[in-house]
């Protein structure tokens, strides 16, 4: 981890729920006013992590809340039997690390090289006490994390792995950071083992299912990371 000396960029939080048009920018992020941005700049720092580097560990004191500015983050929970269950992939503007009872409920690591806005939890709580507008904005961040958890639960409850993989690809296609909507090409930044841990299956099953989708013409492998998606037919898979 490196603390970057560059000025803190504007904090962006994905807008969840119904907001007035003038509160959301063209990228779908909540617009924080200048006063809030200045207050956050006084307590936050910009940190960078290399790909696969640990950000925090499950059951350790939850000192910070993080908001990705660039790159992506993998969050996983270690089960009682020692297995890891990936619970979410966080993209720019999606806060994570909210914790519970003063500790992190999961572990987080960099899925790619990334820059994160790191906010000390205690300082944020104090700031919210005298800046009521920020309380509502922070609630949006909590809702974003809850939305990802609910989305993951919906995906893994599909009985057929084919539907889980199709749903996962469609969910990724909603992220402009990894999906080129003009070409319908998804940059699959996570590897097969990450996808398997997220979907609750094996690497072999993920590879076999992607092969089946390609054989049926629903995806086309352009190279080791990029997939062309037929979104309408993938959606049809979910509805069958």
C-alpha positions as CSV (number, residue, x, y, z in Angstrom):
1,X,0.0,0.0,0.0
2,X,1.2,3.5,-0.9
3,X,-0.2,6.8,0.4
4,X,-0.3,9.1,-2.6
5,X,0.8,12.7,-2.1
6,X,-1.4,14.0,-4.9
7,X,-4.5,16.1,-4.1
8,X,-7.6,14.1,-3.2
9,X,-9.8,13.7,-6.2
10,X,-13.5,14.5,-5.9
11,X,-15.3,11.7,-3.9
12,X,-17.8,9.8,-6.1
13,X,-20.5,7.5,-4.7
14,X,-22.8,5.5,-6.9
15,X,-26.3,6.9,-6.7
16,X,-28.7,4.3,-5.4
17,X,-32.4,4.9,-5.2
18,X,-34.4,7.8,-6.5
19,X,-32.6,11.2,-6.6
20,X,-33.3,14.5,-8.2
21,X,-31.7,14.8,-11.6
22,X,-29.4,17.7,-10.4
23,X,-27.9,15.4,-7.7
24,X,-26.6,12.8,-10.2
25,X,-23.8,13.3,-12.7
26,X,-23.7,11.8,-16.2
27,X,-21.8,8.7,-14.9
28,X,-24.5,7.8,-12.4
29,X,-22.6,9.1,-9.4
30,X,-24.1,11.2,-6.5
31,X,-23.0,14.9,-6.7
32,X,-21.6,15.9,-3.4
33,X,-21.6,19.7,-2.8
34,X,-18.4,21.7,-2.4
35,X,-18.7,22.0,1.4
36,X,-18.9,18.2,1.8
37,X,-16.1,17.6,-0.7
38,X,-13.9,20.0,1.3
39,X,-14.7,18.4,4.6
40,X,-14.0,14.9,3.2
41,X,-10.7,16.1,1.7
42,X,-9.7,17.2,5.2
43,X,-9.9,13.6,6.6
44,X,-9.5,11.3,3.7
45,X,-6.4,10.2,1.8
46,X,-5.7,8.6,-1.6
47,X,-4.0,5.2,-1.4
48,X,-2.9,2.7,-4.0
49,X,-2.7,-1.1,-4.0
50,X,-1.0,-3.5,-6.4
51,X,-3.0,-6.3,-7.9
52,X,-3.8,-9.0,-5.3
53,X,-2.4,-6.9,-2.4
54,X,-4.4,-7.2,0.8
55,X,-6.4,-4.2,1.9
56,X,-7.8,-5.5,5.2
57,X,-8.4,-8.8,6.9
58,X,-11.6,-10.3,8.3
59,X,-12.1,-9.9,12.1
60,X,-9.5,-7.1,12.4
61,X,-10.4,-3.6,13.7
62,X,-12.4,-1.7,11.1
63,X,-10.5,1.5,11.1
64,X,-11.3,2.8,7.6
65,X,-14.1,3.0,5.0
66,X,-12.9,2.8,1.4
67,X,-14.3,4.1,-1.9
68,X,-12.6,2.9,-5.1
69,X,-11.5,5.8,-7.4
70,X,-10.0,3.5,-10.0
71,X,-9.5,-0.2,-10.4
72,X,-11.5,-3.0,-8.7
73,X,-11.6,-4.8,-5.4
74,X,-12.4,-8.3,-4.3
75,X,-14.2,-8.9,-1.0
76,X,-14.4,-12.4,0.4
77,X,-15.6,-14.1,3.6
78,X,-13.7,-17.0,5.2
79,X,-16.1,-19.8,6.1
80,X,-15.8,-21.9,9.2
81,X,-14.4,-24.8,7.1
82,X,-11.6,-22.6,5.8
83,X,-13.1,-22.0,2.3
84,X,-13.3,-18.5,0.9
85,X,-16.6,-17.2,-0.5
86,X,-16.3,-14.1,-2.6
87,X,-19.2,-11.9,-1.7
88,X,-18.7,-8.9,-4.0
89,X,-16.5,-7.2,-6.6
90,X,-16.4,-3.4,-6.0
91,X,-15.9,-0.9,-8.8
92,X,-15.3,2.9,-8.7
93,X,-17.8,4.7,-6.5
94,X,-19.0,1.7,-4.5
95,X,-18.0,2.1,-0.8
96,X,-16.8,-1.0,1.1
97,X,-15.4,-1.9,4.5
98,X,-18.4,-0.8,6.6
99,X,-17.9,-3.6,9.1
100,X,-19.9,-4.5,12.1
101,X,-19.3,-4.3,15.9
102,X,-16.0,-2.5,15.2
103,X,-14.4,-5.2,13.0
104,X,-14.3,-6.1,9.3
105,X,-16.8,-8.8,8.5
106,X,-14.8,-9.8,5.4
107,X,-11.4,-9.5,3.9
108,X,-10.6,-7.3,0.9
109,X,-7.8,-7.4,-1.7
110,X,-7.1,-5.6,-4.9
111,X,-8.5,-7.3,-7.9
112,X,-6.5,-5.0,-10.2
113,X,-4.0,-2.2,-9.5
114,X,-6.3,0.3,-7.8
115,X,-6.5,3.7,-6.2
116,X,-8.8,4.0,-3.2
117,X,-10.1,6.9,-1.2
118,X,-9.5,5.9,2.4
119,X,-11.6,7.6,5.1
120,X,-11.0,7.0,8.9
121,X,-14.2,5.7,10.4
122,X,-14.0,7.8,13.6
123,X,-13.3,11.0,11.7
124,X,-16.2,10.3,9.3
125,X,-18.6,9.7,12.2
126,X,-17.6,13.0,13.8
127,X,-18.0,14.8,10.5
128,X,-21.5,13.3,10.1
129,X,-22.5,14.6,13.5
130,X,-22.0,18.3,12.5
131,X,-22.6,17.9,8.7
132,X,-26.1,16.4,8.4
133,X,-26.1,16.4,4.6
134,X,-23.2,13.9,4.7
135,X,-25.3,11.4,6.8
136,X,-27.7,11.0,3.9
137,X,-24.8,10.7,1.4
138,X,-23.1,8.0,3.5
139,X,-26.4,6.1,3.7
140,X,-26.2,5.9,-0.1
141,X,-22.8,4.2,0.3
142,X,-24.3,1.7,2.8
143,X,-27.1,1.0,0.4
144,X,-24.6,0.4,-2.4
145,X,-22.9,-2.3,-0.3
146,X,-26.2,-3.9,0.6
147,X,-27.3,-3.9,-3.1
148,X,-24.2,-5.8,-4.0
149,X,-24.8,-8.4,-1.2
150,X,-28.4,-8.8,-2.3
151,X,-27.3,-9.2,-5.9
152,X,-24.8,-11.9,-5.0
153,X,-27.5,-13.8,-3.1
154,X,-29.8,-13.7,-6.1
155,X,-27.1,-15.0,-8.4
156,X,-26.0,-17.9,-6.3
157,X,-29.5,-19.1,-5.6
158,X,-30.0,-20.1,-9.3
159,X,-30.1,-23.9,-9.2
160,X,-28.5,-24.2,-12.7
161,X,-24.9,-23.1,-13.0
162,X,-25.7,-22.0,-16.5
163,X,-28.0,-19.4,-15.1
164,X,-25.5,-18.3,-12.5
165,X,-22.8,-17.7,-15.1
166,X,-25.2,-15.9,-17.5
167,X,-26.5,-13.7,-14.7
168,X,-22.9,-12.9,-13.6
169,X,-21.9,-11.9,-17.1
170,X,-24.9,-9.7,-17.4
171,X,-24.2,-8.1,-14.0
172,X,-20.6,-7.3,-15.2
173,X,-22.0,-5.7,-18.4
174,X,-23.6,-3.0,-16.2
175,X,-20.2,-1.7,-15.2
176,X,-18.8,0.8,-17.8
177,X,-15.3,0.3,-16.4
178,X,-15.2,-3.2,-17.8
179,X,-17.9,-3.3,-20.5
180,X,-17.7,-1.7,-23.9
181,X,-21.3,-1.2,-24.8
182,X,-20.5,-0.1,-28.3
183,X,-18.9,-3.4,-29.1
184,X,-20.7,-5.6,-26.5
185,X,-17.3,-6.7,-25.2
186,X,-16.7,-7.5,-21.6
187,X,-13.2,-7.2,-20.1
188,X,-13.3,-10.1,-17.6
189,X,-10.9,-8.7,-15.0
190,X,-11.4,-11.6,-12.6
191,X,-9.9,-15.1,-13.2
192,X,-11.9,-18.4,-13.3
193,X,-11.1,-19.1,-9.7
194,X,-12.6,-15.8,-8.6
195,X,-15.7,-16.4,-10.6
196,X,-16.0,-19.9,-9.1
197,X,-15.6,-18.6,-5.6
198,X,-18.2,-15.9,-6.3
199,X,-20.7,-18.3,-7.8
200,X,-20.2,-21.1,-5.3
201,X,-19.0,-23.7,-7.8
202,X,-15.7,-25.1,-9.2
203,X,-13.2,-23.7,-11.7
204,X,-13.8,-26.6,-13.9
205,X,-17.6,-26.0,-13.9
206,X,-17.1,-22.3,-14.8
207,X,-14.8,-23.2,-17.7
208,X,-17.2,-25.9,-18.9
209,X,-20.2,-23.5,-18.7
210,X,-18.4,-20.7,-20.5
211,X,-17.5,-23.2,-23.2
212,X,-21.2,-24.2,-23.5
213,X,-22.3,-20.6,-23.8
214,X,-19.6,-20.1,-26.5
215,X,-20.7,-23.2,-28.3
216,X,-24.3,-21.9,-28.4
217,X,-23.2,-18.5,-29.7
218,X,-24.1,-16.5,-26.6
219,X,-20.5,-15.4,-25.9
220,X,-17.4,-15.3,-28.1
221,X,-13.9,-15.5,-26.6
222,X,-11.8,-12.8,-28.2
223,X,-8.8,-13.5,-26.1
224,X,-8.0,-14.7,-22.6
225,X,-9.8,-11.7,-20.9
226,X,-12.3,-10.3,-23.4
227,X,-15.7,-11.8,-24.2
228,X,-18.3,-10.7,-26.7
229,X,-21.7,-11.0,-25.2
230,X,-25.1,-11.6,-26.8
231,X,-27.0,-9.8,-24.0
232,X,-30.5,-10.5,-25.2
233,X,-29.9,-14.3,-25.5
234,X,-28.1,-14.3,-22.1
235,X,-31.2,-12.6,-20.6
236,X,-33.4,-15.2,-22.3
237,X,-31.4,-17.9,-20.5
238,X,-32.4,-16.4,-17.1
239,X,-36.1,-16.3,-18.1
240,X,-36.3,-20.0,-19.2
